[in-house]
Amino acid sequence: MPLALGGVSFAFVWASAALALVAVALAIADARATPRPSSLPVTRASEPQLSLGAPNRVELRIGDPYTRALRVTVRDDVPPAFDVDRRRAEVEIPAGGEATIAYAARPRHRGTFRFGDVHLRVRGPLDLLERQGRVAAAADVRVYPDLREIRRYEVTLRRGLAYDAGQRRARVAGRGGVFERLREHQPDDDPRSISWKATAKRGRPISVEYETERQQRVLVLLDAGRMMSSTLGGLTKLDHAVNTALMLAYVATAKGDEVGLLGFADDVRAYVVPRRGRAQFLRVTEELRRIEVTTTEADPQRAFEFLRARAARRSLAVLFTDLVSEEASRALVAAVTRLAGGNVVLCCLLGDVRLDEVATRSPASTEELYERVVAQNVIDARAKAIATLRQRGVHVVDVPADRLTVATIQRYLELKKRIM
């Protein structure tokens, strides 16, 4: 404003120059009073193992070693494969204190990733400028299959409950000698299971339930070929299968079973010899973290021949795959049928809700009509292949991705009780 009035009087020019000098002096003072961002202590905290597709909490703790409060804008350098709920945040740190910023990171892939440095902007006390810098905080982080189901299962066990997801109870007790619990007698229960002492005390029939003691070998077979590369709910079909496989391995290990793993596409990509114990579960978990989907056609015949050469003992083979094309389905059915000759085979398939929607939607154009015909052909070929598998003694689970874990664990427990 004074400079604009310089044509009226030269004094205004001197006034504008004086104001500019004052502004520069204040800015210099503000800069000198503003601490360097790299001088602030910053730490990043998160779970040691992040879960795939889950909102994992990440915390940034920023300290203020100075005698006055600081206003700081923070941005973390997150791996590109992570989705976060916010990229930056502003916080006021009390003098000599600490502030915590939390955000949710949702990894889209399994594997090892790297966080970068933490970028800071510290605002000066006069509010004239901000000093920008970064604090070295680079660190590697490993993303595993979804571990939340395992934590949930542990909680239900500590509470004396069965594994459940919602309302259904899925734990199946056997006829072993290990006492599990007392419960109300059901019409189809064996009368010999009635506890007459508990019945007399409670005034109604009470049965004793024992947990199965039978141990068996469980082989987790993962198809990592082209058919498992499509996406459902933000994750590939293989990722959904890996999450379920991890939960199955955990439950089977807790039951005392031997657990092994075979991942395959056009060739064997991962193999873990079946063993018991927690150390074995950790080995399987690490291999599951490393398995990646491929764009090649899977060769189940070659993979199952590899397995038969190394596992002669009868096992419960749990195969995670999908049926898309009729030609691929024929090859898979033939290979699974041969595998079922010496093993109990459970084939776990992921139903695609979108495919059903396309097949039942009224077409509004020629393109939508074509999509409906193709979708119906895929559904028919899939249903035919499933019927063939069941006719040949293969057990099949065909459910949407959000129900795969519960359905697989339920069927495993049922087969453990009735067949093995």
Phi, psi and omega in degrees: 000313178298323181294325179294334179267011182297335178289337179282315180209139181293343180298327179294329177296314177297324179295318179294322178296319179297319178297320179296318179296320178297318180297317178296317180297317179295321179296318178297318179296319178297318180294319181291330180275351181266123181291153176292135180303326182291348179275353181273132177286125181230132175230147177248133182230136176202176175297145179297331175236122178272150183261136180295132175071004182252151176285101180268130183282127176238132181243140171246120179253122184241126181262159177233099182277006186261175186269006176224158181290151181237143173254121190230138170257130188240138172221124180268145178270093186270145176304143181301335181279004180253138169262133181236154182281341174203144183269331183215160181208152176250140183212150174250124184257125180293153180302128180068009183249203184213147176235149181239131175244129181239144174214164181256127178249127182243101180292141179263348182219156172274161177130196179252128182231172185227123169284146177264205180280167176260125182263133184233147168234118182256124182274139181288161181294333179271359177063030181263333182206172176230140175262128183250140178192189180217156179247130180296118181213025181297137181201145177276149177219143182253135179252122182251170170305163186301115182268357184294324180296324179293317178297322179295319179297319178297320179296316181294326177293318179295332179273359180079021181255167175274167174294125178215157176225086184109249185245343189269136176266128189244353183287128182249118180276150180256204181243032179284192184255008182265117181297136179247306183190169170255142178210168179294142181290135178256153184303329183266009178284153175292127180302334180291347180275357182289132174265104186291330177294313178292326179296316180294326182287322186263347177080012177209156184298129180236132179254151174263133179245132179248148179270141182297141179254355184291135178249146183214178178253127180245123178250120178266118182249122184244119174278116179251023182275192187301323184294342181260010184269345180290160188255137174228117177062035177089350178238151175290162177299325178296320179298317176299318180295320180295319177302315180291319179300322178297315179295320178298316179298321180294313181295317180296321177295318178297331178277357179087010181279155169283135182236130176231169184220138173224117175250134186213156169223247173284347177213170178289125182257337180203142177211128176236121181297134181299129176210172177257167169101166183292324179299323177294320178299320178294323177296316179296319180300317181294321178292322177297325178297329187269342184293129180239147178287150180237170177257008179271158178285133180288149178239082183296329180300314180294319180295319182288329174295319175302318182291316181297329180289343185241348182226088182278337183287145177299133185222165168265108181263118180254109185258125175255115182205192177211157180242114182241291181270152181294321181295313178295326180295321179297316179296321180292316180300317179297316181291319180292322179300317179293321178296324182288350179298326180238008182219164168269122186247129173245116182260117183255119183244150179257113177286141181255108181298326181296325180296317178296322179295318180294322183289336182254355183282138177288122184289137178254357180207171178297322180296317179293326176297317179296317179298322180293319180296316180297315180298319179294323178297319179295318179296318180295316179295323179294314179298321179295316180295320179295318178298320179296317179300315181294324177297331182265017173086013179267132177276138187232134169244121180229096185221162173298163186300324183288350179247003187296316183297311182297314182296321181292316180295318178301313182292324177300314181294323178295316180293325179297324181281316192265332189250312187280000000 
